[in-house]
Amino acid sequence: MLRTVAGFAFLLLAGVAAHAEPVHIVAFGDSATAGYLVPRDKAYPAQLQRALRAKGHDVVVTNAGISSDTTGGALRRFDEAIAPGTRLAIVEFGTNDLRLRVPAAKMRANLSEIVRTLRARHIAVLLVGLGGLDLSDVARDNKVPYAQWRLPPGKYRARDGAHFNAEGYAIVVARMLPQVEAMVKGVVK
């Protein structure tokens, strides 16, 4: 009998340990993800982690944003940015491609390749379009959720007038929180 109780306790603790692993989320993007011109703890990945934890989710959000990165650069650094154990990726790229005159078709093809590779690794994906860059067609074609980050110019912008400040990121996080929270619940099942 003692052996049975000890075995049950071990199985129970093993089950708890299996669920004790936090959900790993990678914020994969360019300067809007990196948090250009704001402290790292004020960029959206850090704010998103705090917001999800405040709602009781055991998550770790890694900021894999690099300023000036393009979809081509993202493909080259993919394995470095997306660590084993990642369960959810929030993908935000494209504005630098357009700024550098990468053809829109090439940018969209690169994004599709990023999304397909993530999904092949069983990683949930949220695709993000920034400002006027609408990537909903890429999300639809790849059957992944989509979010559009649009904020008016002015008080929600960093000193360069283009990037978000901490307050702007807080608005973006509040808007996408229900969507990300639902995705976190989906990967925990």
C-alpha positions in Angstrom: 0.0 0.0 0.0 2.8 2.4 0.9 4.4 1.8 -2.5 1.1 2.6 -4.3 0.7 5.9 -2.4 4.3 6.8 -3.1 3.8 6.0 -6.8 0.6 8.1 -6.9 2.4 11.0 -5.2 5.3 10.8 -7.7 2.9 10.8 -10.7 1.0 13.7 -9.2 4.2 15.7 -8.7 5.4 14.8 -12.2 2.1 16.1 -13.6 2.5 19.3 -11.7 6.1 19.7 -12.9 5.0 19.1 -16.5 2.5 22.0 -16.2 5.0 24.2 -14.3 6.9 25.0 -17.5 6.0 28.5 -18.6 4.7 29.2 -22.1 7.5 30.6 -24.1 6.5 33.4 -26.5 8.9 35.0 -28.9 8.3 38.6 -30.1 10.0 38.4 -33.5 10.3 41.6 -35.4 12.1 44.8 -36.2 12.5 48.1 -34.3 8.8 48.3 -33.4 9.3 45.0 -31.6 12.7 45.8 -30.2 11.4 49.0 -28.7 13.6 51.6 -30.5 14.0 54.7 -28.4 12.4 53.2 -25.3 13.9 51.3 -22.4 13.7 47.5 -23.0 11.3 47.1 -20.1 8.9 49.5 -21.7 8.8 47.9 -25.2 5.8 45.8 -26.0 7.3 42.3 -25.3 8.1 43.3 -21.6 4.7 45.0 -21.2 2.9 42.0 -22.7 4.7 39.6 -20.4 3.7 41.7 -17.4 0.1 42.0 -18.6 -0.2 38.2 -19.2 1.3 37.4 -15.8 -1.1 39.9 -14.1 -3.9 37.8 -15.6 -2.4 34.6 -14.1 -0.5 33.2 -17.1 2.9 31.6 -16.6 4.7 33.1 -19.6 8.1 34.2 -20.7 8.1 36.7 -23.6 11.5 37.0 -25.3 12.2 40.1 -27.3 13.7 39.0 -30.6 13.3 42.4 -32.2 16.2 44.0 -34.1 16.1 47.5 -35.4 16.2 47.9 -39.2 15.6 44.2 -39.7 13.8 43.0 -42.8 12.0 39.8 -43.7 15.1 38.5 -45.4 17.2 39.2 -42.3 14.5 37.5 -40.2 14.8 34.4 -42.4 18.6 34.4 -41.9 18.4 34.7 -38.1 15.3 32.5 -37.7 16.9 29.6 -35.8 18.8 32.0 -33.5 15.7 33.9 -32.7 13.2 31.1 -32.3 14.5 28.9 -29.5 13.4 25.3 -29.0 10.4 25.2 -26.7 8.8 28.3 -28.2 5.0 27.8 -28.2 3.9 31.2 -29.7 5.5 33.7 -32.0 4.3 37.2 -32.6 5.7 38.2 -36.0 6.0 41.9 -37.0 8.1 42.7 -40.1 7.7 44.5 -43.4 8.1 48.2 -42.9 11.9 48.1 -43.4 11.4 46.0 -46.5 9.2 48.7 -48.0 11.6 51.5 -46.9 14.5 49.6 -48.6 12.3 49.1 -51.7 12.1 45.3 -51.4 9.3 44.3 -53.7 6.1 43.8 -51.8 5.6 40.4 -53.3 9.1 39.3 -52.0 8.3 40.7 -48.6 5.0 38.8 -48.5 6.7 35.6 -49.7 9.3 35.9 -47.0 6.6 36.5 -44.3 4.7 33.5 -45.6 7.9 31.4 -45.3 8.4 32.6 -41.7 4.9 31.7 -40.8 5.0 28.3 -42.6 8.3 27.4 -40.8 6.9 28.4 -37.4 3.7 26.4 -38.0 5.8 23.4 -39.2 7.5 23.5 -35.8 4.0 23.5 -34.1 4.4 27.1 -32.9 1.3 29.2 -32.9 1.6 32.5 -34.8 0.1 36.0 -34.6 1.0 38.1 -37.6 1.2 41.9 -37.0 0.8 44.7 -39.5 2.3 48.0 -38.5 0.7 51.4 -39.3 -0.6 51.4 -42.9 1.1 48.1 -43.8 -1.9 45.7 -44.1 -0.7 42.1 -44.0 -4.1 40.6 -43.4 -3.9 38.8 -46.8 -0.7 37.0 -45.6 -2.4 36.0 -42.4 -5.5 34.8 -44.2 -3.5 32.8 -46.8 -1.5 31.2 -44.0 -4.5 30.7 -41.7 -3.1 32.5 -38.7 -4.6 35.3 -36.5 -3.8 38.9 -37.4 -3.4 42.2 -35.5 -3.0 45.7 -36.9 -1.0 48.2 -34.9 -2.3 51.7 -35.7 -1.9 54.7 -33.4 -2.3 58.4 -34.3 0.8 60.5 -34.5 1.6 62.7 -31.5 1.7 61.7 -27.9 2.0 58.0 -28.4 5.2 58.3 -30.4 8.9 58.3 -29.5 11.0 61.4 -30.1 11.5 60.4 -33.7 7.8 60.8 -34.3 7.6 57.3 -36.0 8.2 54.7 -33.3 5.9 54.1 -30.3 6.8 55.4 -26.9 6.0 53.4 -23.7 2.4 54.8 -23.6 1.9 53.8 -27.2 3.1 50.3 -26.5 0.8 50.1 -23.5 -2.1 50.8 -25.9 -0.9 48.2 -28.4 -0.6 45.6 -25.6 -4.1 46.4 -24.2 -5.6 46.0 -27.7 -3.9 42.7 -28.5 -4.1 41.2 -25.0 -7.4 39.3 -25.4 -6.1 37.8 -28.7 -2.8 36.8 -27.2 -4.4 35.5 -24.0 -6.7 33.2 -26.1 -3.7 31.9 -28.0 -1.8 31.2 -24.8 -4.8 29.3 -23.5 -4.9 27.4 -26.8 -1.2 26.3 -26.6 -1.5 25.2 -22.9 -4.3 22.6 -23.7 
